[in-house]
Structures are given as C-alpha cells and as structure tokens.
C-alpha cells in the first residue's frame, strides 16, 4: 500500500514539474508579446518613465489614434487584398502542380521540382531588382498586382512541396473509384482528392499568409503611398520631430498581428479535424 501511495505521489510530482516547465516556457515565449501589448496601453510619458512602470492605469488612446489614421486604414486594406490574393493564387496554381508532380511520371519531373525548391531558397534581394524592372516594363510597378505576383513567386514552391507529400500519401484507389463512377480526372481531383488534402491546404495557406502579411522588402520597393502595406506604413511611426512614437508603433503592431493570429486559430481547428478524419472508411 505504501508503495502504491509513493508511486502516485511520484506521478503527481512529475506532472507538476512538467506543467511548471511548460508554464515557464510559455511565459518566456509570450513575454515579448506581453511587453509590446503593455507598451501599447501606456501614454508617452508612461513609456519613457524611469524607473519603468510595471503597474499603471491602461489607456486605449494609442489604438484610437491608430484606427483613425487614414494611412493605417488604407494600408490595412491593401495588406488584406494583397495577402488574400497571394494565398489564393498560390493555392490555385500550386495544388494542381503538386498533383501533377505526385501522379504523373513525366520526363524531367525531379529536375523541375528541384528547380522550384531552388527558387524558394534564393534570397529575396537577389530577385527584387529584376522583378522591379520586369514589372516596370509591363506597367505594373507600384501596383498591388506586382506585390501579389512577387509573393506568389516565393509562396508557390512552398505550396507545391507541402501538397506533393499529401497527394503522394493518398491512395490512387480513391481516384480510380471516382473514375469508375464516371468522374473525369479533374472532377476526381476537385471533389475527392482536394477535400482529403485539406490539412495540407490549411498548412500551406497559413505559411503563405504569414509570408505575405509580414513582408517588408518587396512591399517597400513595389508600392507607393496609395498601395503600401502595413509593414511599410508602420515605418512612418519612426518619423517626426518628437522621435519614435512607441505607443502608436506598438498599438499598430498588435493590430497587425491580430488577423493572422485569429486566422491561425480558426484554421487550426480545420487542420486537426482533417488530420483526425480517415481517408477510407471501412
């Protein structure tokens, strides 16, 4: 009896230590976010207070000041349009391309797939100037379409790489059953394969959205005041006679990260549901 009690206590102690370690790690990872959030709830005098204020009455004046700025609303709209378009275009082109790599044994398949991965490995600065010159010749410079195409260039290899693995794991018998029922190859891909590959589509969309939403380099070169995105617009908080506007910068930073966080949480539910569902039911 004593041995059983000692074993139960040891398990409880082990569980407590594990939860304590996880809590410490979570706090370490969340501390920068909490610190930025705290700065966004301070006035300018509270931000520069010495010693730093750890207890204060929070204020939302920084958020109110950011939300009424016309350039913030315009940049937020541009970011939503550019990011959503880049994600949809990358999935629309990348998913069929990945299906072709997974199902069709054409000549040069491995070399072409490797070339796509090499394109993803290139540093963005290496292709920025050629892209700008190309878009300028096409009359697309400083437009939202140029940014969408630039983001798609780097997102497409990622989508193909992720989705190819999901398509290869799906049994060919699923498509053959659809063909026997009279479906075309495209119909089988659209109504049978894509729903089963939903976890891959969700994972790829999250990664593409993060790449497009957080990019500064391409947006800084390929946009103007009317088409600039949020990362470029946030650099304006560094200008002014009074120096860095930490309250506006941190408030805008929290507002910028909120849509991506919400989308990731919502998409995670579908990702878990897709992973837990079986492709073939007995």
ABEGO torsion letter per residue (X at the ends): XAAAAAAAAAAAAAAAAAAAAAAAAAAAAAAAAAAAAAAAABBAAAAABOBBBABBBBBAAAAAAAAABAAAAAAAAAAAAAAAAAAAAAAAAAAAAAAAAAABBBBGAAAAAAAAAAAAABBAAAAAAAAAAAAAAAGABGBAAAAAAAAAAAAAAAAAAAAAAAAAABBAAAAAAAAAAGBBAAAAAAAAAAAAAAAAAAAAAAAAAAAAAABAAAAAAABBAAABBAAAAAAAAABEAAEBBAAAAAAAAAAAAAAAAAAAAAAAAAAAAAAABBABBX
